[in-house]
């Protein structure tokens, strides 16, 4: 009887290995399925990307018109509350969708102004611009001495909104932001302006463009 019980215990102990083998097999199959799913998803995304290139599709240019409730005060780069809400509710989802669709990692924000001179104000951007970027000073502390200054300040104000959403809410992941100024030089059509019409309100706008950060190359 004791021998039979001993034989039974040995048999049950040996039975552990088939169960362990089954567990490992199932885990291996799950891993293979996960890898296949990843490969298929990546392949589909790559096909969509290649199809966009093949069809000569390029990312859109998102425009925020400087008018109505979204208008900056004269000479100012402080974003009005209505524009802020518009950026958060409407513009950010468009940026997220476009950057994913076109595999974009850089968002360029360009400030455009009209041709109205900024009076006799002395620019302090050379002294304070970096302090605003790192958050030591609010953008209201910047003084624009030209339309080029003002366009940059307004672009930077929008970039600050986007960066804050990125750091505080985890949106716009993996994106880098650039702020530029076109002053009054570029018409909404994309053409260079031939005449600096001072009150041409159609030139006042914020443009958001999309690109991919490439390798820096020096041409000798």
C-alpha positions in Angstrom: 0.0 0.0 0.0 2.8 2.4 0.9 4.6 1.6 -2.4 1.4 2.4 -4.3 1.0 5.7 -2.5 4.6 6.6 -3.2 4.1 5.7 -6.9 1.0 7.9 -7.0 2.9 10.9 -5.5 5.7 10.5 -8.0 3.2 10.4 -10.8 1.5 13.6 -9.6 4.8 15.4 -9.3 5.7 14.4 -12.8 2.3 15.7 -14.0 3.4 19.2 -13.2 5.6 19.4 -16.3 2.9 19.0 -18.9 0.9 21.8 -17.3 4.0 24.1 -17.2 4.7 23.2 -20.8 1.2 24.2 -21.8 1.5 27.5 -19.9 4.7 28.3 -21.7 3.2 27.4 -25.1 0.2 29.6 -24.5 2.4 32.5 -23.4 4.6 32.0 -26.5 1.5 32.0 -28.7 0.2 35.2 -27.1 3.6 36.9 -27.7 3.6 35.8 -31.3 0.1 37.2 -31.8 1.1 40.5 -30.1 4.1 40.8 -32.4 2.0 40.0 -35.5 -0.5 42.7 -34.5 2.3 45.2 -34.0 3.8 44.4 -37.4 0.4 44.6 -39.2 -0.5 47.9 -37.5 2.9 49.4 -38.3 2.6 48.2 -41.9 -0.9 49.8 -42.3 0.4 53.1 -40.9 3.4 53.0 -43.2 1.2 52.2 -46.2 -1.0 55.2 -45.4 2.0 57.4 -45.0 3.5 56.2 -48.3 0.1 56.7 -50.0 0.0 60.3 -48.8 3.4 60.9 -50.4 2.5 59.1 -53.5 -0.6 61.2 -53.9 1.5 64.3 -53.3 -0.5 65.1 -50.2 1.0 67.6 -47.9 0.0 68.7 -44.4 -2.5 71.5 -44.2 -1.8 75.0 -42.9 -3.9 75.9 -39.9 -4.8 79.5 -39.7 -6.0 81.5 -36.8 -7.4 84.8 -38.1 -6.6 87.9 -36.0 -10.1 89.3 -36.0 -13.2 89.6 -33.9 -13.0 87.8 -30.5 -9.6 86.3 -31.5 -8.0 89.7 -32.2 -4.9 90.7 -30.3 -4.9 94.2 -28.8 -2.8 96.6 -30.8 0.9 96.0 -30.2 0.1 93.2 -27.7 0.9 89.5 -27.7 -1.4 88.5 -24.8 -3.9 85.9 -26.0 -7.5 86.9 -25.5 -9.6 84.4 -23.5 -11.8 83.5 -26.6 -8.7 82.7 -28.6 -7.3 80.6 -25.8 -10.4 78.5 -25.6 -10.5 78.2 -29.4 -6.9 76.9 -29.4 -7.6 74.4 -26.7 -10.9 73.1 -28.0 -10.4 73.3 -31.8 -6.8 73.9 -32.8 -5.1 71.3 -30.5 -7.3 68.4 -31.8 -6.4 69.4 -35.4 -2.7 69.5 -34.5 -2.9 66.0 -32.9 -4.8 64.5 -35.9 -2.5 66.1 -38.5 0.8 65.2 -36.8 -0.4 61.5 -36.5 -1.6 61.3 -40.0 1.6 62.7 -41.6 4.2 61.4 -39.1 5.0 65.0 -38.1 7.3 65.8 -35.1 7.7 69.6 -35.5 5.0 72.2 -35.3 5.9 75.7 -36.6 3.9 78.7 -35.4 4.3 81.9 -37.5 3.1 85.3 -36.5 1.9 87.7 -39.2 1.1 91.3 -38.7 -0.2 94.2 -40.8 2.1 97.1 -41.8 1.2 99.6 -39.1 4.4 100.9 -37.4 4.9 100.3 -33.7 5.6 103.9 -32.9 8.7 104.8 -30.9 8.7 101.8 -28.6 12.2 100.4 -28.0 12.4 96.6 -28.4 13.6 94.6 -25.4 13.4 91.2 -27.0 17.2 90.9 -27.1 17.3 91.1 -23.3 14.1 89.3 -22.3 13.1 86.9 -25.0 14.9 83.8 -23.4 13.5 84.7 -20.0 10.0 84.6 -21.4 10.7 81.2 -23.0 11.8 79.6 -19.8 9.0 81.2 -17.7 11.0 83.8 -15.8 8.9 86.6 -17.3 5.4 86.8 -18.7 5.0 87.6 -22.3 3.4 90.9 -21.3 6.9 92.1 -20.3 8.1 92.0 -23.9 8.1 95.3 -25.9 7.9 95.1 -29.7 10.0 97.7 -31.5 8.9 96.4 -34.9 6.3 94.2 -36.6 8.9 91.5 -36.8 9.1 91.6 -33.0 5.4 91.6 -32.6 4.9 88.6 -35.0 7.5 86.6 -33.0 5.9 87.5 -29.7 2.5 86.4 -30.8 3.8 83.2 -32.2 5.6 82.6 -29.0 2.4 83.2 -27.0 0.7 80.4 -28.9 3.7 78.1 -28.5 3.5 78.7 -24.7 -0.2 77.5 -24.7 0.8 74.4 -26.7 3.8 73.6 -24.5 1.7 74.0 -21.3 -0.9 71.6 -22.6 2.0 69.2 -23.4 3.6 69.3 -19.9 0.5 69.7 -17.8 -2.0 67.5 -19.6 0.2 65.1 -21.6 -1.3 66.1 -24.9 0.7 66.7 -28.1 3.2 64.0 -27.1 6.5 63.9 -28.8 6.1 67.2 -30.6 8.6 70.0 -30.7 7.4 73.6 -31.3 9.0 76.5 -33.2 8.0 80.2 -33.1 8.7 82.4 -36.1 7.8 85.8 -37.3 6.9 86.9 -40.9 6.0 90.4 -39.8 3.9 92.0 -42.6 5.8 90.3 -45.5 3.6 87.3 -46.4 0.1 87.7 -47.8 -2.6 85.0 -46.9 -2.1 83.7 -50.5 1.5 82.9 -49.6 2.9 85.6 -51.9 5.4 88.2 -50.8 3.7 91.6 -50.1 4.7 94.2 -52.7 3.2 97.1 -50.7 3.2 97.5 -46.9 -0.4 98.6 -46.5 -0.6 99.7 -42.9 -4.2 98.7 -42.2 -4.4 95.5 -44.3 -6.2 93.5 -41.6 -6.1 90.3 -43.8 -2.4 90.0 -43.1 -2.9 89.7 -39.3 -3.0 86.0 -38.5 -1.3 83.1 -36.8 -0.3 80.2 -39.1 0.5 76.7 -37.8 2.6 74.6 -40.2 3.9 71.0 -39.9 7.2 69.5 -40.8 9.6 66.8 -39.8 12.9 67.5 -38.1 15.7 66.3 -40.4 19.5 66.0 -40.1 21.4 69.3 -40.3 23.6 69.3 -43.4 26.4 71.8 -44.2 26.8 72.5 -47.9 30.4 73.3 -48.7 
